[in-house]
Amino acid sequence: MDLQRTDEWFAARLGRVTASRIADVCARTKTGWGAGRKNYMAELVAERLTGTRQEGFTNAAMQWGTDQEPEARIAYEFYRDATVVETGFVPHPSIAETGASPDGLVRDDGLVEIKCPNTATHLETLLGAELPQKYFYQIQWQLSCTGRQWCDFVSYDPRLPEAMRLHVERVSREDIVIAALEKDVIDFLNELRDTVHRLKAKYEPDNADAPEVVRLMAAG
């Protein structure tokens, strides 16, 4: 059963900070917050004001990667001799309005995050390229939401010879990093709520005091 990319899954994520966008939440430049944070803030403001999710961009390569994930999961299960338990949206245990959707739960304290990139990126990974920061932050947020201790990062490309198709990298939980991410998320959510309130107060004064998170909390 597919627990992700369903209507229920999209509803659970509506207006909430998700692990796949954590890198945008904490995007910084030398002089302040990065453009990614501003753009993500605007997306979530629009979702909360309209109750409609913002359509994400998907190209052929991205769709191809999504289509390969079941095969990659089977290859990983064989490699680790472990069963991957698929899961939907997992709310953060202590911070409302945020959560994560790991690609699967592994054993008692692990996760798996699967990427099926283009061949050039996969080859760089095989040759020792460092895990991109956006994926590192995504994984740490998944670990924060699930309470688990490690995540196997998987890169998979079935277009290569069999010995080169699967790359697995164990990423351990780092509580210092998680604490910093949690602070950034809390600050982001406070700013998000304030922005929505100010917009409603100016353009929809009759609804300015309406609890815009009620629908979001009910969806979770």
N, C-alpha and C positions, 0 to 999 in steps of 0.2 A: 504493500500500500504506500503510495506517494504522500508523505506528510508535509512536503514543501511544494511551493508554487501552486497551491490550491487556493480557492476563495477564502477558506478559513485561515490559511497561513497569511495571506495578504492582509486580511482584516486584523489579525493579531499584531502585525507590524505597523499598521497605519498610524502615522504621527509619532512613532517611537524611534528612538535611537537604536540602531542595530549594529551588530558586530562588524558586518562588512563595510560599515561607514565610519568606524571608530577613528581611522586615520584622518578623516575629514574633520571630525570633532576636535582633534588635538593638532591640526595643521598649523604650523607656525612659520613665520619668516623672521628675519633679523630685527624687524621693526614691530612685529605684532602678530596677530592672527592671519592665517593664510586665506586665499580665496576659496579654497575647498570648504572651509568652515562656514563662510558667509553663504555660499551656494547651497550647502546642505541645510543650513538654518532656513533659508527661503523655501526649500522643498517641504520641510516639515511644517512650517507656518501655513503654507498653502493646504497641506493635507488636513491640518487641524481646523482651518477655517471652512473648508469645503466638505470634509468627510470623504474625500475621494483621493486615492493614491496617485502620486505622480508617476507617469509612465517612464520607466527607465529605458535607456538606449540599449538596443541589442543588435549586433551585426552578425554576419554569417559565421565568423570565427568564434564569437561568444556562444552562439547556439550550438555549434559543433562541439565545443567544450562541454556544454551541459549534456548533450546527447551521449558523450562518452563516459559520463560519471558512473553509470551502473557497471560497465565493463571494468572501469578502474577500481571500483569497490570490490568486485569479485577477485581481481588480481591481488589487491591488498589483503583480503581475507586469506587467500592461499599463502601469501608471503608471510604473514604473521601467525597463521594457523589460529585465527580468531574470528568470531562472528561480529559483524557490525550491526548494531541496532539503530535503525533510522529514527529520527526524532523531528518534531516540528519546532515551533518557536518556544524558547525557554526564557521566561522572564527573569530578570536579575533578582536575587533573593532579598536585597535590601534597598535598591534604588528603583522607584517606580518609573514606568514609561521608557524602559530600555530592556533589551534582551539579546539573545543570540539564537542562531539556527545552525548548529554544527552539522556536518555531513553524516555524523554517526557517533554513537557511544561504543567504546571498546573496553571490554572487561569491566572491572569495578571502578577504575579511576582514570580512564583514558578517553580520548576523543580521536576522531580522524577528520582532517580537512583536505578535500580533494580538489586539485586544479588540473585541468587538461588544456595546457596552453599551446601556442604555436610551436612548431618544431625548434625554431631558433632559441626561444626562451627555455624550452625543455633541455636542449643541448647545453646551454649555459649552466643550468642547474646540475646536470650530470658532471660537468667539469669543475664544480665547486663554487659556483656563484653563491653569494650570501643571500639568505632568505630576505626578500623585500620587506621593508619596515611595515608596509601596510598589512601584509599577511601576518607578521609577528604580532602587531597590535590586535588584529582580528582574532588570532588564536588566544592571546592573553585575555581578551574580553569573553570569549567563549568559556575559558577556564574559570573566569570570575563568575559567570552566570550559572555554570553547572556545578561548581565546587570541585571540579576534577583536577588532577595533578599533572597531567601531560597530554600532549596532542601529537599525533603523527601527521606531519605535513606530507602529502602525497602529490607528486607530479607524474602525470601519465601521458604517454603519446604512443598509440598503437601503430603509428606509421613507421616506427623504427624497428630494427631487429629485436627479437624477443628479450635479449639480455639488457637492452637499453630502454625498454618501455617504461619501467617502473622505478621511481626514485622515492624513498621513504626517509624522512628526517624527523627524529624525535625532538620535540620542543617542550621543555619543562616549564612548569608554572613559576612565575617570578612575581612574588607578592609586592615587591617595591614598585615594579612597573605597574601592576594592577592598581595599587593605591593612587599613583599619579593619574592613571586613566580615569579612575572613579571620580577624582576631584574635577578633572576636565569635563566629564560627563555631567556632573551635578551643576557646574557653572553653566554649561551649555543649555541644560534643561531649564534652569532658572531664567536665563536670557530668553529662551524660546517661549516660555509661559508669559513673560513680561511683554514680549513683542506682540503676541496674540492679544493680550489684554489691552494694550495701547491701541492697536488697530481697531478692535471692537469698540472701545470707548470713543474713538473718533468717528468711525463710519457706521457702527451699529450700536448706538448708545443704549437702546432698549435691551440689548443682549450682552452688554459689557460684563455683567456680573454672573453670567451663566457659566457653570463649571464645564469648560470645554473638554476636560479630560474624562468626564463621566463615561462617554461613549467609548473612549480608548481603553479605559480600565475594564469596562464590561466585555470588550472584545477579547481580553486576555484570559 
